[in-house]
Amino acid sequence: MIEKIWSTGGGDKLEDILDWPSDRVDAVYKAIIQREGVQSIESQRMQMISALFANPNWDGENSDKRTAYIQNLNQHFNKAIELLYYPEGVDPDIDWNNPFYAAALRGLDKTRQKLGISGKSMSEVVEMTTEIDVEQLKARLDSRKEIDQT
């Protein structure tokens, strides 16, 4: 474990690592292993998607199936990464009566009201920002065309 932490290249001397408390060693080692696991999962994801695009059987009439397959593949890989960090699963139950979380919720509500997205789901907000981005890009292109024509 110590050798893994030292060889990962954090810049710490071996003597310093040996003086660390065991909780710190365990936490750093866990973070290193999780990061390497995510890198491995991401590498496998890229290889599988590359193989899908390299396979001519997915071209033509099967291109829609390929898109759906890639979306499904991404969902499964994202779930694998989530389970790597949270093996017991993410606990969605938050005690909003806790003063810390209640204050955070009030802050989120105020921010949503300021941005004009109060009561909207995350997917609706993403759609809104995508539409805004597209409008901004069109406006930029139009202004560049005007500049180029003068």
Backbone hydrogen bonds, N-H to C=O, Kabsch-Sander energy under -0.5 kcal/mol:
donor,donor_aa,acceptor,acceptor_aa,energy
5,I,1,M,-2.1
6,W,2,I,-2.6
7,S,3,E,-2.8
8,T,4,K,-1.1
9,G,6,W,-0.9
10,G,5,I,-0.6
17,I,13,K,-2.2
18,L,14,L,-2.1
19,D,15,E,-0.8
19,D,16,D,-0.7
20,W,16,D,-0.5
20,W,17,I,-1.3
25,V,21,P,-2.0
26,D,22,S,-2.6
27,A,23,D,-2.3
28,V,24,R,-2.7
29,Y,25,V,-2.6
30,K,26,D,-2.4
31,A,27,A,-2.2
32,I,28,V,-2.2
33,I,29,Y,-2.5
34,Q,30,K,-2.6
35,R,31,A,-2.4
36,E,32,I,-2.4
37,G,33,I,-2.2
38,V,34,Q,-2.5
39,Q,35,R,-2.3
40,S,36,E,-2.2
41,I,37,G,-2.5
42,E,38,V,-3.0
43,S,39,Q,-2.3
44,Q,40,S,-2.3
45,R,41,I,-2.4
46,M,42,E,-2.5
47,Q,43,S,-2.3
48,M,44,Q,-2.4
49,I,45,R,-2.5
50,S,46,M,-2.5
51,A,47,Q,-2.2
52,L,48,M,-1.8
53,F,49,I,-1.9
54,A,50,S,-1.9
55,N,51,A,-1.3
58,W,55,N,-1.6
59,D,56,P,-1.5
62,N,59,D,-1.3
63,S,60,G,-1.6
66,R,62,N,-2.2
67,T,63,S,-2.0
68,A,64,D,-2.1
69,Y,65,K,-2.7
70,I,66,R,-2.6
71,Q,67,T,-2.2
72,N,68,A,-2.3
73,L,69,Y,-2.6
74,N,70,I,-2.7
75,Q,71,Q,-2.0
76,H,72,N,-2.0
77,F,73,L,-2.4
78,N,74,N,-2.7
79,K,75,Q,-2.0
80,A,76,H,-2.1
81,I,77,F,-2.2
82,E,78,N,-2.3
83,L,79,K,-2.5
84,L,80,A,-1.5
85,Y,81,I,-1.7
86,Y,82,E,-2.8
89,G,86,Y,-1.9
94,I,92,P,-0.7
96,W,94,I,-1.4
98,N,95,D,-1.8
102,A,98,N,-2.9
103,A,99,P,-2.1
104,A,100,F,-1.8
105,L,101,Y,-2.5
106,R,102,A,-2.2
107,G,103,A,-2.3
108,L,104,A,-2.3
109,D,105,L,-2.5
110,K,106,R,-2.4
111,T,107,G,-2.3
112,R,108,L,-2.7
113,Q,109,D,-2.2
114,K,110,K,-2.4
115,L,111,T,-2.2
116,G,112,R,-0.7
116,G,113,Q,-0.6
117,I,112,R,-2.7
118,S,112,R,-0.7
120,K,117,I,-1.8
125,V,121,S,-2.0
126,V,122,M,-2.4
127,E,123,S,-2.2
128,M,124,E,-2.3
129,T,125,V,-2.6
130,T,126,V,-2.3
131,E,127,E,-2.5
132,I,128,M,-2.5
133,D,129,T,-2.6
134,V,130,T,-2.4
135,E,131,E,-2.4
136,Q,132,I,-2.6
137,L,133,D,-2.5
138,K,134,V,-2.4
139,A,135,E,-2.4
140,R,136,Q,-2.4
141,L,137,L,-2.6
142,D,138,K,-2.6
143,S,139,A,-2.4
144,R,140,R,-2.3
145,K,141,L,-2.4
146,E,142,D,-2.1
147,I,143,S,-2.1
148,D,144,R,-2.7
149,Q,145,K,-1.8
150,T,146,E,-1.0
150,T,147,I,-0.5
